[in-house]
Amino acid sequence: MTQMNNSDTLAGLRVLDFSIFMAGPVCSRLLADAGAEVVKVEPFSGDMVRQRPPMRGGMSTYFAQMNCGKQSVVLDLKKPEGVETARALALKTDVLLENFKPGVMKRLGLDYKALADANPRLVYCSISGFGQSGPLAGRPAYAPVIHAFSGYDLAHLENQGGEGKPAKTGLFIADVIGALHAHGAILTALLHRERTGRGQYIDVSLLDGMLGLMVLESQLAQFPMQEPRLLYTPLRASDGYVMIAAISAKNFEALCDAISHPEWKIDLRFSTVKAREQNWDELMRLVEEWTSTRSAQECETHLIEADVPCSRYRTIREAMSDPHIAQRGTFTRLGRPDASYLVPNPPYKMSLSQTHARQLVADLGEHTGTVLKDWLGFDDAGIARLQQAKAIIAKTA
């Protein structure tokens, strides 16, 4: 069982997680971070990410970041015994999470309708590319496909000038956005259950999440503007680039004083918010004349001292090693002392509750026996029968 303490707000909450890859695992890890007992159900081959580099001490750190704090149970859902065991676990859980292609869980007899009568308090969350309804519900999809379909990639291309082909995809934004929405929906459903005594079904669409991400873009698609849109442009420094976002009148005036151009404050091109927006590219060209003669760090230091929002462009490695990140406890170190690695904690701090990455990174099937005993009251003989039927993988002491 998951170790509990009074500051683990979700202690005692059971989560049965059938999800793989990213969207589902990121969601269930957030629940584990708050103390929920998360049981990850994997096939005999394991989650595909288990073998993805980088590897550290024989463990994929990519997998560990998304799955730390969870127990691992291996069930073969192609075997009747495996499905029967999965159903028994589902009837004992508070939350069930899955991200299979729509229809898979129904064919297995593990869909919400098949479980809700026997477990009316169940909160059941399905994550899929296009959602569970609509003409495209059955279409296979991963985050790069959703980026393309949603308009995100072409909107990004338009912001870069609109020429050439869309950028390559390496950051799976749709998956993380979907995970965050699923996490919020699950907690909302749990609050509803607390008030009414009943669980409910949650349908999370990665496509819907991406469309919701593009707040201004979705409005401009309906009501195009004639004037050019304000875009925040990287400005050249002598050794890199800086981002300056002097948005408010106070920020703009501070910028003018900081780079010794107080006359811009009364320049008709820049003296009002609307004028600055219409002449933003010209303003940035003039500011770049100042930044290009200085190092990125010098620009950042000088402008931050003047209270102008600014940052030099950092690599991810540089950002992770910044003293601010260390002071906030943004990361937790996992793994053996001779093979450790950092994974991020949730990006919020709570005054009374602990939310942080847990040290457990389970081997494949490490907790099958333990969970079947704790949740279902199995004895060694019952576990052995499932092993003989090749319906489970259970680690032996």
C-alpha positions, -999 to +999 in steps of 0.1 A: +000+000+000+011+036-006+027+052+025+003+078+039+006+108+061-017+136+072-005+160+045-012+136+016-046+150+007-054+121-016-043+094+008-066+064+007-078+072-028-074+042-051-066+049-088-065+021-114-045+034-143-047+015-177-030+043-196+003+043-214+027+067-230+021+103-219-013+119-214-027+093-190+005+087-171+011+124-165-024+127-152-021+098-128+013+109-116-002+141-104-027+121-084+002+100-070+021+132-061-008+141-038-007+107-020-032+086-041-025+049-043-021+046-081-019+011-096-006+011-131-019-019-151+005-029-179+006-056-206+033-083-205+055-061-227+051-031-203+044+005-211+063+013-244+081+041-226+099+017-202+125+011-229+129+047-242+162+065-235+177+082-216+185+052-193+199+055-159+207+026-136+188+003-159+156+025-158+142+048-184+142+083-168+116+093-193+093+066-180+102+074-144+093+111-147+058+101-158+053+071-136+070+076-103+049+069-072+028+042-089+026+004-083+029-019-113+005-047-120+008-069-151-024-083-166-030-100-200-062-085-211-064-110-240-070-137-215-104-141-198-087-145-164-068-112-170-100-093-179-118-109-149-090-097-126-091-063-141-129-061-135-125-072-099-099-044-094-121-018-111-149-026-087-126-018-058-112+014-071-122+051-068-108+063-101-102+044-134-081+061-161-076+048-196-064+062-229-071+033-253-087+040-287-124+045-281-143+012-280-114-010-266-126-009-230-162-017-241-151-047-261-133-059-229-164-054-208-145-028-188-163+004-200-181+027-175-215+013-182-203-022-175-189-011-141-210+017-128-239-004-115-217-025-094-194+005-084-217+036-085-190+057-068-165+051-097-150+081-114-140+069-148-118+090-171-111+083-208-085+103-226-084+101-264-073+122-294-107+132-307-130+123-278-155+095-274-182+110-296-184+126-330-176+113-365-138+112-358-139+095-324-124+063-338-095+079-356-061+070-342-041+100-329-010+110-311+000+145-300+017+155-333-014+145-353-036+166-329-012+196-333-016+194-370-054+189-370-061+216-344-045+244-364-018+248-338+011+241-362-001+265-389-008+292-363+028+288-350+040+289-386+020+321-393+036+337-363+070+330-378+061+347-411+039+320-427+065+307-452+079+272-456+066+241-440+054+237-404+080+231-377+089+196-366+072+183-334+092+172-304+073+187-276+040+168-270+019+198-259-014+181-266-006+152-243+004+174-213-026+198-218-049+167-220-033+153-188-038+186-169-075+188-180-080+151-170-065+158-136-087+188-130-118+169-142-111+139-120-107+161-089-139+180-099-158+146-102-144+135-068-158+167-052-191+160-069-190+124-055-183+138-021-215+159-023-238+134-040-223+100-034-221+092-071-192+089-095-194+098-132-178+094-166-153+118-180-145+122-217-112+141-223-103+151-259-068+161-267-081+180-297-106+200-275-077+208-252-055+222-279-084+243-293-089+257-258-052+264-255-053+289-284-074+316-268-068+346-290-063+325-321-098+309-319-113+344-317-091+358-346-102+328-367-138+341-363-131+378-364-099+386-383-082+419-375-070+442-402-041+456-382-011+434-376-011+413-345+015+421-318+040+393-316+068+391-290+101+388-309+135+375-298+160+403-299+196+398-308+223+402-282+260+400-289+261+363-278+225+351-281+190+364-278+168+381-252+130+384-248+116+417-237+079+420-229+074+457-221+036+454-222+022+479-198+027+517-200+048+514-168+070+487-184+074+507-216+085+539-198+109+519-176+124+504-208+128+539-224+147+552-194+168+520-190+182+522-225+185+560-225+157+568-249+132+588-228+121+607-260+102+575-271+077+582-243+063+611-263+070+598-298+037+595-315+046+561-328+049+547-293+031+571-268-001+551-265-008+514-262-025+513-296+003+532-312+029+508-298+009+478-310+007+493-345+044+501-345+057+472-324+081+458-350+097+493-354+100+496-316+116+462-313+140+471-342+151+502-323+155+483-290+175+456-308+201+483-317+207+485-279+206+448-271+228+437-300+258+456-286+256+438-252+256+402-240+223+385-233+232+383-196+241+420-195+207+429-211+188+408-187+205+421-156+203+457-166+166+456-176+155+435-147+171+460-124+149+486-141+118+465-136+114+456-173+102+421-179+131+404-197+150+371-199+179+358-219+172+326-238+183+297-217+187+260-225+167+236-205+198+225-187+206+261-177+170+266-165+171+234-144+203+244-127+192+280-119+195+287-081+158+299-082+147+264-092+168+248-065+154+272-038+118+264-048+124+227-048+111+224-083+127+190-088+130+157-068+160+134-072+152+098-079+172+066-084+202+051-068+229+073-054+252+062-082+226+065-109+203+094-098+182+118-119+159+147-115+121+148-122+099+178-117+074+182-089+040+196-096+043+234-104+023+244-073+030+246-036+002+241-010+004+254+025-011+222+042-007+195+016+023+177+002+025+174-036+058+160-048+073+132-069+074+100-049+106+078-048+090+046-060+097+037-096+083+002-100+097-026-120+073-043-144+048-064-124+065-056-091+033-052-072+009-076-089+009-100-060+007-073-034-022-055-050-042-087-056-038-096-020-046-061-006-074-052-030-090-086-037-080-108-008-061-133-030-039-159-014-007-174-028-026-202-044-050-178-063-020-158-076-003-190-086-034-201-106-034-168-125+004-172-132-002-207-145-029-194-168-003-167-180-028-140-172-005-121-148+032-114-141+038-114-104+072-109-088+081-136-062+101-128-031 
